[in-house]
């Protein structure tokens, strides 16, 4: 029987947990078969190889308002087979309808959680359930373009690679003083808390605050899961991976349940250009891929400061220790927090770090990552006149440097031995240079994507983080 969001327990209305079919599957014996290197090959070539072009068509449709002419301007794909062309108006109309509903539901959600009028628990639960449904339906609208992907060449990314001079104009000054490039403001930014709603996790609410870099948009968002009955809980400020829009897609998994079950408050930051922060006409995270190296510099300059702001917020309302961490893209941002925080006021500094599927050689990912190669980032860079040597100029702003000012026993790292997205050898090199204890370094016989999934099957690294937080 489906869960009725308005059904009352003995105490209060509770927000149901998102559908967890994938998490249950991964925790079952089948999970051991899925979290193997074969899955990464399938996920990269067949999964992302199809998903990103579908996302490009979908993103174009979200700003086309049903117009064929506007759609073709956004996706220059030439002549389509007649059967695909006939079905395209129907797909565009479908996306326009889903987009309209999603926008209306999102406005009602924000009014319920942040508006001037107090909202009842019933209304809060209804607003969040409606938001999940509308957002998930819009995201799954990508399937409307499946025939087009199968019968024509839809590009995975709409590239807009800047010139070296354009990047220098924005970040040249930071390059001259890279050690303080990510310095957070002297006074932490004001963070607005939404109304709170009881949930299966304990209590949930959202945070809204100024973006760490106006170049990525005006606002940042974070979703807070607070365990029940814990006074002064420790906290984990978490960054998700590229194109992982967990706030938008029902059933997405990330291992948050396991860390919350250990009595840790979980704060999931929405990365720039994802979910509520998506740019018009772009899919989640596309600017990171489409504008190298400016996309990486913009994102890191925003997310690093936003993580620092959330660390300060945690310290302002709990005496518990604070961790920063994430998976893939979130790990790359977190390690910049870890290495740069030695120059920051104490309120912004984390106590513990969690890094999954990471690398110290961030500057080379545009050429060497299998994901970048899949979407043809090296070719786009070469066409715009970029070389490896030119990209290397920006390594002081993208790569971690020096040993972190944290106790090495407070850093937990998870790597996949066959990871080709953030290559394993370069992550292991960082673990060794940072002197990560053997008990804190988890190396799996898996690739980039299967390592993340394996955290749901075997959450030992998250339990280690919780133990260090509660030390």
N, C-alpha and C positions, 0 to 999 in steps of 0.2 A: 504494500500500500504506500503511495507516495506521501512524503512528509508534508503536512499542512503547516505553513509558516505561521498561521494564526492560532494553532493549537496551544493551549496553555499547560504548562507543567504546574506542580503544586506551588511554585514560587512566582514564575513570571513567564512572559513570552520570551522565547529564545530564538536567535538566528541560527538556522540549520547550517551545518558544515557544507561546503561545496561537495558536489558528487565526487566520490573518491574511488571510482572503479579502477582507474589506472594504479592508484596507490595500493589497493587490495591485490591487484594482479601482480604487481612487482614484489609484494611481500609474500606471495604464494610460491610454491616450488617452481612455477613457470618463470618467476622472476630471475632465477639463476640462469635460465636459457636465454632470456632477453638481454641481460646485462653482460653481453659478450662482444668481442670485436666485430663479429659479423653484423651486429645491429648498427654499428657506426658507419660501416660501408653502405648499408641500405639507407640509413638516415641521411647521410650526406648526399649520395648520388640520386636516390629515388625520392627521399623525403624532401630535403631542402632544394634539390634539383627541380622538383615540381612545385613545392610550396612557395618559393620566392617569386617565380614568374606569375603564379596565380595571385600572389600578394600584390605584385606590380599592377596587374590588370584590375584587381579589386580596389587598390588605392586610387587609380585613375577614375574608376567608376564612382567613388565616393564624392568626387568634386564635379562630376559630369552632369548631375541632375537629370539623368535620363537622356542626355543629348549624345547622339552618335558622333557628331562633329567634334564636340569637346573631348569625348573619349579618345578619338583617333589623334587629337592634338597632344594628349597626355601619353599615349602609347603608340608611337609610330611603327606599326607592324605591317604596313602594306596591305595588299589585297588578301582577303580571307576566303576560304572555301565557302561556297554559296550556302550550304546548310548551317555553317557557323555564323555567317553574316545574318541569316534570317533569325537565328536565336539570340543574337546580341541585344536587340532592343528589349527583349523580355528580361534578360539578365540585368541590364542597366536600370530598368524600371524596378526590379526587385531590390537592388542595392539602394536606390533612391528611397524606396519605402522603408527599408530597414534602417537607413541612416536617419530618416525623419523621426521614426519611433524612438531610436536610440537617443537622439538629441533631446526629445521631449522627456523621456524617462530620466536622463542624466540631470536635466534641470530640476525635476521634481526631487531626485535623490539629494542634490546639493541643498535644495531649500529645506528638506526634511532634516538633514544632518547639520547644516551650518546656518540655516535661515534664522530670522529674528523671532519667529514664533516657536514656542516649545512644542515638540512632537512627542506623541505617545509611543510606547514600545511597539504597539501594533503597527503604527505608521512607519516607524523606523525599519522594522522587519520587512514589511511589504515593499518599502522603497528599495531596500538592498536586494531582495529577491527579484524584483522587477528589473533592477539594474543589471544583475547577473544574467538574467534571461535575454534582455535586449542586447547587451554587449556580446554575449556568446552567439546569438543569432546573426548579428552583424558580421562578426569575425568569420563565421562559417559561411557567409555569403560568398566567400572565395570559390566555393564549389560550383557556383553558377558559371564560372569561366573554365571549368575543366575541359569541355570540348575544344575551346580555343587553344589551351595549352597543348592538347594532344595533337592538334592538326596545324599548328603554326608556331613560329618562333617568337614568343613573348620574352622580352629581356627580363633578367632577374633584378636588375638595378637600373634606375635612371641616373646616370652619372652626371655630376657637375663638379669636376675636379678643379680646385682653385690653382692659381699660379703661385710660384714661390714668393713673389712680391706681395700677394694678397695675404698669405700666411704670415709673412714677416711683419706686415703692417699691424696685424692683430696681436701677434705673440712675440715679436722681436724683443720687446722690453722684458718680458718674462724670461726669455732665454738668457738674458744678461745676468739675471739674478734668480736662477732656477730653484735655489734652495728655499726661497720664500715665495715661489710662484703661486702656491696654492694656499697662502695664508688666509685663514678665515677672518672675519671682521673682529675688531676688538670687543665689541658687545654682540653676543649671540643674537641672531635675527628673531623676530617675534614669530612664534609658532602657534597657530590657532588650532585648538582641539575641537573635533566634532562632538556631537552628542554620543553617548555611549549606549551600547545595546548588549544585553546578555547573549551569549552564544555557547555553542558546544565546547568552545575552547576556554571559556571563562567570560571575558569581556572583550568586545571589539570596538574600535573607533578609528578615526582617520585624522591625519595631521595635514595642514596646508600652510605653506610658508614660502617666502621669496626664493626664487631660483638662485642657485649659486653662480649662474652666469646668464645674463639677459639674452645672450646670443641663442640660447636653446629655448627661450620662452620665459614668461613672467613668473610662473608658479611651480613649486615642487609639491609632491604628494607622498604620503607614507601611510601604510595600513598597520595598525597596532593590534596585536593579539596578546592580551594580558591574562596570565594564568590566574585561576580562582584561588582566593584565600592566601596569597603570598604577600607578606608585607615587605616593602623595599626589595622588589625582585631584581635580580641581575638582568641584563638586557643584551640582545644581539641586534645590531643594526646591519641589515642584510641587503646586498645588491644582487639582482637577478642577472641572467645571461642575455645576450643579444637576441632580440626578437621574441623573448619569452615574456608575453604579456599576460601574466598570471591574474591580474585584476580583471582582465577582459575575457578570458576563456575558461569556461566551466570545466572542471576536472583536471586542470593543470596541476602538476605535483612538483614539490620542491623540498620535502623533508621538514617543513615547518612544524607539523604535528609532533614530531619526535622531540624537537628542542623545547616546545611549549610544555610537553608532558614532563619534562625535567624541571619545571618551575621557572623557566626563563621567559621573560617578556620578549616577543619577537616583533621587530619593527621592519617591515618590508618597504624599502624606498622604491618608488617607481622611477626607473632610469629615464633620463632625458629622451624624448622622441618615442616613448612607449606609452600605451594605454591612454590616460587622460592627457598626456603630454605629446601625443602624436601630432606631427605637422600636417596641415591640410594637403591632401594629394600624395601623401607618403605613407608607407606601411611602417609598422613598429620597428624602430632601429635603422631604417633605410639610410638616413643621413650619415650614420657612422660609416657605412659601406660606400656611399656615393660621393663623398667629398673628402677623400684622404689627402693630406693628413689633418686637414682642418676639422673634420668630423670628430676624430679622436681627441684633439686638443680641446675643442668646445665641450665635448661630453665629459672628459676627465676634469676640466676646470670647474664644471658645474657639480658633478656628482661627488667629487672629493670634498668640496666645501659643504655640500648638503649632508654628507655623512658626518662631517665634523659638527654641523648644527644639530643633528639628531643625537650625537654623543653628548653634547652640552645639555640638550633637553632632558636626556636620561639622567644626567647628574643632578639636574635641577629638581627632580621629583622622586629620586630614589637614591639610597646610599649603596645599592648593589653595584658590583663591578659591571663594566660595559665592554662588549666585544664588537668588533667590526669585521665584516666578512662577506663572502659571496661566492658565486660560481661563475666561472668563465669571465665575461665582461665585468661582473660585479667583483670578482676577485682582483682583476687588474686595477680597478678603482680603489679597492680596499688596501692593496699593497702600497699604493701611493699615499694613502692616509697614514699607513704604518711608517713609511720611511720619511715622510715630510713632517710628521707631527712633533719631532724633536724641537722644531722651531716655533711651535704653537703654544698659546696659553694652556695651562694644565687642564682647564675645563673641557677642552676639545680632544684630549688625548685618550685613545682606547687603552684598556688593560689587557685585552686578549684579541687575537686575530684568527680568522678561519679563512683559508684560501683553498678553493677546489678548482682543479683544472686551470692552473695558472702558468705563467712563464716570466722570466726576467727579461726576455728579449722581445719586448713589445714592439720596438721599432722595426723589426723585420717581418711582422705578421702580414703586412700588406703584400709582401712578395712570397713568403714561405708558408703561410697558413693554407691548409687545404680548402678552407671555406673561402678565403680571398681568391684562390685560384679557380674555384668552382664558379664564382660570379664574375671572374675576369677583371679583378682589381689591378693586377700587374699590367695588363694591356691598356687599361684606362689611364693609369699613371704614365706609362711610356708615351701614349698619344698626347698627353698634356705636357710632356717634356720633363717629367720627374725621373730621377735616377736613385739608386740605393744611397749614393753618397749624399744627395740632397735631403733624402728622408732622414738619414742619420743625424743631420744637424739638430733634429727635434727630439732626439733620444733623452736629453736631460729632463724633458717635460713628460715623457711617456714611460720611461723605464725606471724601476726602483733603483735606488743607489744607497750605498753604505749598508752597514748592518742596522737593523731597526732598534730603536731605543726601548724595546720591550724585552722582558725575560724570554729567552728562546723557548722555555717550557710553556709559555703562554701563547705560542703560535702553533696552530694545527693546520696541516696541509694534506690535501688529497690529490694524487696524480694518477693518470692512466698510462700504463706503459706503451700503449699503441695509439696515444693521442697524437693526431696530426693537425688539429685545429690550433691548439696552443702546445707546440711540440714538447713531448715528455722530457727529452734530454735537457732542455733549457729550464724547465721547471725544477728538475732534480738538481741542476747546477745551483739554482737559487737556494734550494733547501739546504744543500751542503754549505754554501757560503754563509747562510744565516745560522748554521749549526742547530738545525731543528733536531730535537731528540728522536731517536728511532721510534719511541712509543707515540710520538705525535705526527709521524710521517706515514701516511697510509698510501701504499702503492698497489694499485689494482691492475689485474690483467684485463684491461678494458680500454676503450677509447674515450674521446671527449664526451660524447653524449651518454654512453653507457655508464661512465663514472657517476654522472649526476643522477641517473636513474637508480644506480646501485645504492645511493644514500638512503633511498626509501626501503630497500631490502635489508641493508646492513647499516644502521645509523651510528655505528661505533664512533666515527669521527665527531658527530654532533654530540654524543654523550661525553666525549673527551672535552669538547668546548664547554659544555655545561659544568663539568667537574672543575675546570679551571676558573669558570666564572664564580662558582660557589666556594672556592678555596678560602 
